[in-house]
Amino acid sequence: SGLPFNTVRCLEIQNNCIWVGTDVGLAKFENDQWEVYTSLNSPLYSDDIRSIKSEGDSVVWIGTVQGGLFSFNGSDWENYNVSNSGLLDNLVRDINIDQNNNIWLATTEGIFMFDRTNWLHWNIQDNNLLTNNITSIEIGLHNEKYVGTINGGIIYFDSINQFIEYTIINSGLPDNSILDIDFDSN
C-alpha cells in the first residue's frame, strides 16, 4: 500500500477518505489513492503523528509528538506549538471537539482547551489534578468530557467545565491508568 510506515497510531474517517497517522507521516486514502504528508512535502515538521480529528467536511486536526497541533483544510496548514500558542507541550496525544466547537487536547503537560481564540489549561500545579499525563478525551451527549490519564484515573468535566476525578480510591475503577475511553449505545 501507500502507507509510509507499518506502525499506525491513529485513524480518522472524513467523508470518503481515511486519514492515517504513522510514526513517519500522515497518510490520506481516498478514491483508491494514497497521499502522504511529511516534513519533506508539507509544513509538518514532526512526522510522528499521534492523533487526528476531522472537523466537518474540510478541516482535519493533527496531533504530533514534537510539532504540537496542526490544522489542515486541504490547502492551508496552521500550526500551534509551545512557541506560538497557549500549549505547554508539543506532544498532542488526543484531540476532540466539543459541542461549542472548542478543541480539547490531551498532552503530557495536562489538558488544554482552545476556543479558537483563547487557551485554557488544567494541570497539577494550577488545578490540583492528580497527574499531567493525559491520554484521551471523549465528549458526551450533553457536552461533558471524559478524560483518561496515566496514574490519575478518569477526570469528568461537566458541561460548564467543572471537574471531578475518579480513581481506584473513590470509584470502582480497577486501575488509575486509562489509555482510551469510548461510549457504548447506552
Backbone bond lengths (Angstrom), bond angles and torsions (degrees), N, CA, C in turn:
res aa  C-N    CA-C-N  psi(-1)  N-CA   C-N-CA  omega(-1)  CA-C   N-CA-C  phi
1 S - - - 1.464 - - 1.517 109.63 -
2 G 1.300 115.35 -177.41 1.457 120.89 179.00 1.511 113.54 -92.65
3 L 1.340 118.07 10.79 1.461 119.65 176.89 1.526 110.43 -61.08
4 P 1.341 117.54 137.59 1.464 119.16 -179.61 1.528 113.53 -76.84
5 F 1.347 117.19 -15.27 1.469 121.08 -177.14 1.516 108.31 -161.44
6 N 1.325 117.23 153.02 1.467 120.66 -177.60 1.522 114.59 -81.28
7 T 1.319 119.20 -16.31 1.457 120.89 177.06 1.523 108.54 -87.24
8 V 1.334 115.44 112.51 1.459 121.98 178.94 1.522 108.24 -102.53
9 R 1.324 117.03 121.13 1.466 122.99 -177.69 1.523 113.26 -94.13
10 C 1.351 117.09 -28.26 1.461 120.17 -176.64 1.521 110.17 -160.15
11 L 1.332 114.77 154.68 1.464 122.66 177.65 1.511 108.75 -134.60
12 E 1.322 116.99 149.07 1.459 121.16 175.26 1.518 108.04 -149.85
13 I 1.328 115.91 132.90 1.457 121.37 176.79 1.521 108.43 -96.96
14 Q 1.317 115.80 132.29 1.460 122.13 177.14 1.523 107.50 -138.04
15 N 1.334 115.67 110.24 1.465 121.27 -175.78 1.521 109.68 56.49
16 N 1.321 117.18 -121.05 1.462 121.64 -177.99 1.521 113.14 -100.71
17 C 1.325 117.28 18.17 1.463 118.97 179.60 1.529 110.08 -123.68
18 I 1.312 113.61 161.05 1.464 121.46 175.61 1.522 107.44 -120.73
19 W 1.335 115.51 126.47 1.459 121.92 173.94 1.518 107.98 -94.76
20 V 1.321 116.90 136.44 1.456 122.34 -176.88 1.524 108.60 -129.32
21 G 1.338 116.21 123.76 1.456 121.15 176.61 1.511 110.43 -99.39
22 T 1.328 116.71 126.17 1.465 121.86 179.70 1.528 109.51 -123.93
23 D 1.317 115.84 178.39 1.459 120.97 177.93 1.531 112.94 -72.72
24 V 1.340 117.11 -14.74 1.467 119.27 -178.44 1.527 111.91 -132.49
25 G 1.319 117.17 35.72 1.452 119.25 173.45 1.516 114.29 142.52
26 L 1.322 113.69 168.76 1.456 124.16 178.02 1.517 107.87 -105.27
27 A 1.339 116.83 128.51 1.456 120.52 -179.28 1.519 109.87 -117.94
28 K 1.324 114.93 145.29 1.468 121.83 176.54 1.524 107.40 -123.32
29 F 1.342 115.41 125.85 1.458 120.81 178.05 1.522 108.58 -111.54
30 E 1.341 116.05 114.73 1.455 121.35 -177.49 1.526 109.16 -148.66
31 N 1.331 116.48 135.08 1.470 122.24 179.83 1.529 111.89 53.57
32 D 1.329 115.45 43.83 1.471 122.76 179.14 1.522 113.61 61.18
33 Q 1.339 116.92 22.08 1.463 121.81 179.61 1.529 109.69 -125.01
34 W 1.313 115.86 144.47 1.460 122.11 175.60 1.519 109.69 -103.32
35 E 1.327 115.62 137.85 1.466 121.60 170.53 1.521 106.17 -128.90
36 V 1.319 117.05 129.78 1.456 121.89 -175.63 1.525 109.67 -115.98
37 Y 1.337 115.46 133.42 1.466 122.61 177.81 1.525 108.03 -113.70
38 T 1.325 115.30 126.81 1.464 121.73 177.37 1.530 108.55 -137.68
39 S 1.314 115.15 -177.38 1.462 120.14 177.24 1.532 111.83 -67.78
40 L 1.308 117.24 -14.47 1.465 120.56 179.60 1.527 113.20 -83.91
41 N 1.352 117.98 -24.70 1.466 119.39 -175.48 1.534 114.02 -129.69
42 S 1.329 116.68 11.81 1.470 120.66 -179.30 1.535 108.97 -153.18
43 P 1.315 117.91 173.35 1.465 120.32 176.12 1.534 114.66 -72.02
44 L 1.330 117.97 -5.07 1.468 119.09 174.62 1.522 108.74 -59.48
45 Y 1.313 117.75 121.12 1.460 117.21 175.94 1.512 111.48 -109.91
46 S 1.328 116.38 5.62 1.455 122.07 167.13 1.521 106.61 -125.72
47 D 1.302 117.34 116.61 1.462 121.71 -179.06 1.526 112.42 -82.87
48 D 1.322 117.29 -8.21 1.466 122.51 -177.61 1.527 108.54 -86.55
49 I 1.330 116.85 97.97 1.462 123.42 -174.50 1.522 109.50 -92.79
50 R 1.341 116.87 130.20 1.469 121.18 -178.86 1.522 114.20 -115.30
51 S 1.351 118.30 -21.41 1.463 119.56 -177.92 1.520 110.24 -154.57
52 I 1.334 114.82 148.96 1.461 121.91 178.45 1.520 107.55 -141.09
53 K 1.324 116.59 138.14 1.465 121.80 174.95 1.516 108.45 -141.23
54 S 1.339 116.22 124.24 1.465 118.89 177.30 1.514 109.47 -86.67
55 E 1.316 114.63 147.19 1.456 121.51 177.78 1.521 107.19 -126.18
56 G 1.320 115.42 104.50 1.445 119.31 -179.01 1.512 111.96 66.66
57 D 1.318 115.20 -150.01 1.459 120.99 -174.90 1.512 114.44 -87.35
58 S 1.343 117.29 -15.06 1.463 116.01 -168.56 1.520 115.84 -126.72
59 V 1.307 119.63 -31.38 1.463 120.80 -173.66 1.521 110.72 -98.17
60 V 1.324 115.44 136.54 1.453 121.15 172.57 1.529 107.14 -124.59
61 W 1.343 115.36 136.17 1.458 122.68 177.62 1.517 107.90 -102.69
62 I 1.336 116.63 136.89 1.455 122.32 -174.34 1.520 109.55 -127.44
63 G 1.327 116.23 124.93 1.460 121.60 175.43 1.515 110.06 -101.37
64 T 1.316 116.90 133.23 1.460 121.99 -176.26 1.529 110.58 -119.31
65 V 1.332 115.26 172.32 1.465 120.57 178.70 1.519 111.71 -79.67
66 Q 1.328 118.83 -42.36 1.462 120.32 -176.30 1.520 114.35 -122.66
67 G 1.331 117.47 -2.37 1.456 119.61 -175.51 1.506 114.88 -109.35
68 G 1.325 118.06 2.20 1.451 120.49 -179.06 1.509 112.33 78.80
69 L 1.329 115.85 -140.81 1.458 124.17 -175.25 1.529 109.75 -109.97
70 F 1.330 116.24 136.09 1.460 122.18 175.92 1.523 108.64 -122.07
71 S 1.342 116.23 146.80 1.463 120.98 166.20 1.524 106.99 -118.17
72 F 1.338 114.60 146.56 1.463 120.52 -177.81 1.520 108.07 -143.09
73 N 1.333 116.85 124.86 1.466 121.02 -178.28 1.524 112.72 -106.62
74 G 1.313 116.57 17.20 1.461 120.95 -178.59 1.514 112.96 101.36
75 S 1.332 115.43 -22.15 1.471 118.72 176.58 1.527 112.33 -137.49
76 D 1.338 117.40 -38.43 1.465 120.99 -177.34 1.528 111.41 -107.73
77 W 1.319 115.29 138.59 1.462 123.51 177.51 1.522 108.94 -109.50
78 E 1.326 116.39 145.07 1.463 121.51 170.78 1.517 107.32 -135.34
79 N 1.329 115.98 139.64 1.460 121.43 -178.09 1.515 110.62 -120.03
80 Y 1.329 115.71 138.22 1.464 123.82 174.24 1.520 106.61 -123.07
81 N 1.339 116.15 122.89 1.457 120.06 -179.19 1.527 109.35 -144.55
82 V 1.330 117.36 -174.99 1.467 120.58 -175.31 1.522 113.21 -64.68
83 S 1.310 118.12 -21.73 1.460 119.09 -178.21 1.532 113.73 -91.50
84 N 1.345 119.22 -14.25 1.467 118.92 -175.55 1.533 114.18 -131.91
85 S 1.338 117.30 12.00 1.468 119.61 -177.33 1.531 109.28 -149.82
86 G 1.306 116.17 -169.25 1.462 121.51 176.89 1.505 114.12 -85.33
87 L 1.323 117.63 2.77 1.465 120.71 177.90 1.527 111.09 -69.01
88 L 1.321 115.92 142.36 1.462 121.53 174.62 1.523 111.46 -110.20
89 D 1.327 116.26 5.45 1.450 122.14 -176.44 1.525 108.48 -148.37
90 N 1.318 117.90 137.75 1.455 121.73 177.16 1.526 113.31 -94.15
91 L 1.346 117.65 3.59 1.463 122.27 174.56 1.525 108.17 -98.30
92 V 1.329 116.64 110.69 1.463 121.82 179.03 1.522 107.75 -109.30
93 R 1.334 116.48 106.08 1.467 122.16 -175.92 1.523 114.04 -81.63
94 D 1.327 117.13 -33.35 1.454 119.99 -178.31 1.516 109.37 -150.02
95 I 1.332 115.38 151.90 1.464 123.22 -179.21 1.521 107.67 -134.51
96 N 1.321 116.43 137.25 1.453 120.05 170.08 1.521 108.89 -146.37
97 I 1.322 116.69 159.39 1.460 122.39 -178.19 1.514 107.99 -123.77
98 D 1.334 116.41 123.83 1.466 119.69 -177.28 1.523 111.34 -83.47
99 Q 1.323 116.01 -179.37 1.467 121.46 -175.30 1.528 113.29 -70.45
100 N 1.325 117.22 -12.44 1.465 121.75 174.67 1.527 111.83 -98.17
101 N 1.337 116.79 11.76 1.473 124.51 -178.44 1.513 113.82 66.87
102 N 1.327 117.86 20.35 1.457 121.88 172.31 1.521 108.44 -78.79
103 I 1.317 115.98 141.94 1.457 121.79 179.75 1.523 108.35 -99.04
104 W 1.334 116.34 123.93 1.463 123.40 -179.47 1.525 108.64 -106.97
105 L 1.344 115.81 136.01 1.456 121.63 -176.21 1.522 111.01 -127.91
106 A 1.326 115.26 138.09 1.460 122.80 173.23 1.523 108.03 -100.66
107 T 1.341 116.78 123.65 1.463 121.47 -179.74 1.533 109.41 -135.56
108 T 1.313 116.48 177.09 1.464 120.50 175.00 1.526 111.82 -86.26
109 E 1.326 117.00 1.51 1.468 121.85 175.10 1.525 111.29 -115.12
110 G 1.324 117.20 20.96 1.446 121.58 176.33 1.515 113.36 113.27
111 I 1.330 114.76 -165.89 1.459 123.71 -178.37 1.527 107.91 -100.60
112 F 1.334 115.84 135.37 1.459 120.80 177.12 1.516 109.24 -122.55
113 M 1.348 115.34 143.48 1.451 121.63 174.29 1.525 107.33 -129.28
114 F 1.328 115.88 127.24 1.461 123.02 -178.08 1.519 107.58 -116.40
115 D 1.342 116.93 116.35 1.468 120.71 -178.94 1.522 112.26 -91.30
116 R 1.308 117.04 17.54 1.473 126.82 -179.63 1.525 111.80 85.57
117 T 1.355 115.96 -6.87 1.459 121.10 174.68 1.521 110.32 -132.01
118 N 1.325 116.18 -50.62 1.464 122.89 -174.89 1.521 111.23 -111.98
119 W 1.341 113.71 155.27 1.456 121.15 178.05 1.526 108.92 -112.68
120 L 1.329 117.12 131.76 1.463 122.86 170.22 1.518 107.61 -112.10
121 H 1.345 115.46 153.26 1.455 120.38 -173.23 1.524 109.48 -144.12
122 W 1.320 116.38 136.00 1.462 122.10 174.45 1.520 107.13 -122.81
123 N 1.363 116.53 131.47 1.453 120.70 -179.24 1.528 110.30 -154.12
124 I 1.331 116.30 -177.17 1.462 122.24 179.39 1.525 110.24 -62.75
125 Q 1.329 116.48 -48.90 1.455 121.92 -171.47 1.526 112.88 -65.32
126 D 1.322 117.79 -44.09 1.463 120.61 -173.10 1.525 114.53 -95.59
127 N 1.336 117.18 -23.76 1.463 120.17 -172.89 1.517 113.98 -127.72
128 N 1.337 116.61 5.99 1.459 122.31 179.45 1.526 113.59 60.24
129 L 1.341 117.60 31.66 1.460 119.11 172.22 1.519 108.55 -63.68
130 L 1.314 116.85 156.72 1.458 120.97 178.98 1.528 112.59 -76.32
131 T 1.336 116.25 -20.14 1.464 121.15 179.86 1.527 109.70 -155.82
132 N 1.316 116.03 155.57 1.464 121.96 171.35 1.525 111.07 -97.65
133 N 1.326 117.28 -6.05 1.450 123.35 -172.59 1.531 110.01 -86.56
134 I 1.327 116.28 89.95 1.462 123.00 -173.25 1.528 109.41 -98.46
135 T 1.340 116.09 135.89 1.466 120.50 -175.44 1.520 114.47 -109.99
136 S 1.337 118.12 -35.85 1.460 119.69 -173.37 1.522 111.25 -155.84
137 I 1.341 115.22 155.07 1.464 121.30 178.22 1.530 108.02 -140.05
138 E 1.325 116.59 127.78 1.469 122.14 174.12 1.523 108.52 -122.33
139 I 1.329 116.22 147.09 1.464 122.66 179.88 1.530 108.30 -106.86
140 G 1.343 117.14 129.57 1.458 121.75 -179.46 1.516 112.75 -86.56
141 L 1.321 115.16 177.81 1.466 122.28 -176.69 1.522 113.40 -63.57
142 H 1.335 116.85 -25.92 1.463 121.20 -177.79 1.527 111.30 -109.57
143 N 1.341 115.68 27.30 1.456 124.44 178.52 1.525 113.58 68.45
144 E 1.324 116.27 18.47 1.454 118.48 173.44 1.532 108.39 -81.27
145 K 1.341 115.97 157.47 1.453 121.03 -177.63 1.522 109.21 -119.93
146 Y 1.321 115.56 139.62 1.459 123.27 176.22 1.520 106.35 -118.00
147 V 1.321 115.98 121.31 1.458 121.35 -171.66 1.522 109.41 -118.60
148 G 1.334 116.64 123.82 1.451 122.36 175.46 1.515 110.72 -89.57
149 T 1.330 115.58 146.18 1.462 120.73 -178.06 1.527 110.52 -135.69
150 I 1.326 114.85 169.77 1.463 120.75 167.47 1.520 106.35 -102.52
151 N 1.308 116.39 116.37 1.474 125.83 178.82 1.526 114.28 67.32
152 G 1.334 117.93 19.95 1.457 120.72 177.31 1.517 113.27 -130.15
153 G 1.331 117.69 8.61 1.457 121.51 179.08 1.514 112.58 71.54
154 I 1.339 114.99 -147.26 1.460 122.60 177.31 1.519 108.28 -109.49
155 I 1.319 116.27 133.24 1.462 121.19 174.69 1.526 106.98 -104.35
156 Y 1.325 116.48 124.73 1.462 122.11 -179.71 1.523 108.87 -107.76
157 F 1.332 116.29 121.22 1.462 122.50 174.88 1.522 107.66 -103.80
158 D 1.335 117.42 129.03 1.465 119.01 174.71 1.529 109.33 -77.57
159 S 1.330 116.75 -175.48 1.466 120.57 -174.02 1.525 113.47 -66.82
160 I 1.342 117.75 -16.18 1.473 120.19 176.60 1.533 111.44 -109.67
161 N 1.327 115.35 19.20 1.460 124.57 172.72 1.530 115.44 67.95
162 Q 1.328 117.37 24.47 1.463 120.93 166.99 1.528 105.93 -81.71
163 F 1.334 118.25 141.01 1.461 118.09 -173.72 1.524 113.37 -124.56
164 I 1.336 113.52 155.78 1.465 124.50 174.64 1.524 106.17 -133.22
165 E 1.332 117.10 140.32 1.454 121.34 177.31 1.523 109.51 -103.58
166 Y 1.335 116.32 132.38 1.460 122.65 177.16 1.520 108.61 -112.04
167 T 1.328 116.14 124.38 1.461 122.09 -177.65 1.525 109.35 -130.36
168 I 1.337 116.19 -176.25 1.463 120.21 177.39 1.531 111.45 -65.71
169 I 1.324 117.39 -20.97 1.465 121.18 -179.14 1.521 112.35 -77.96
170 N 1.337 118.59 -40.45 1.467 120.02 -173.66 1.528 114.26 -112.58
171 S 1.339 117.76 11.13 1.467 120.10 -179.75 1.524 109.26 -149.86
172 G 1.300 116.21 -173.70 1.460 121.10 178.30 1.511 114.21 -90.99
173 L 1.327 117.72 13.45 1.465 119.84 178.88 1.524 110.21 -62.33
174 P 1.334 118.13 134.68 1.467 120.30 178.45 1.527 113.18 -81.83
175 D 1.342 117.54 -14.92 1.460 121.64 -176.87 1.522 108.46 -154.10
176 N 1.311 117.41 151.79 1.461 121.57 -179.72 1.532 113.78 -89.32
177 S 1.329 117.96 -0.86 1.464 120.47 176.61 1.519 109.03 -104.46
178 I 1.337 115.23 118.96 1.460 123.54 -177.89 1.522 106.78 -119.86
179 L 1.340 117.30 108.15 1.456 120.65 -175.04 1.521 113.33 -85.07
180 D 1.338 117.54 -26.58 1.454 119.87 -178.59 1.521 108.99 -154.59
181 I 1.328 116.63 152.66 1.458 123.01 179.56 1.522 107.88 -133.95
182 D 1.324 116.78 139.31 1.460 121.30 174.06 1.524 107.71 -148.92
183 F 1.321 116.83 164.79 1.461 122.92 -178.33 1.519 109.58 -109.83
184 D 1.333 115.93 146.47 1.454 119.51 169.95 1.529 109.30 -94.46
185 S 1.306 118.23 -175.44 1.467 121.00 -174.77 1.518 113.19 -69.75
186 N 1.320 118.12 -14.82 1.474 122.30 178.03 1.509 112.48 -95.59
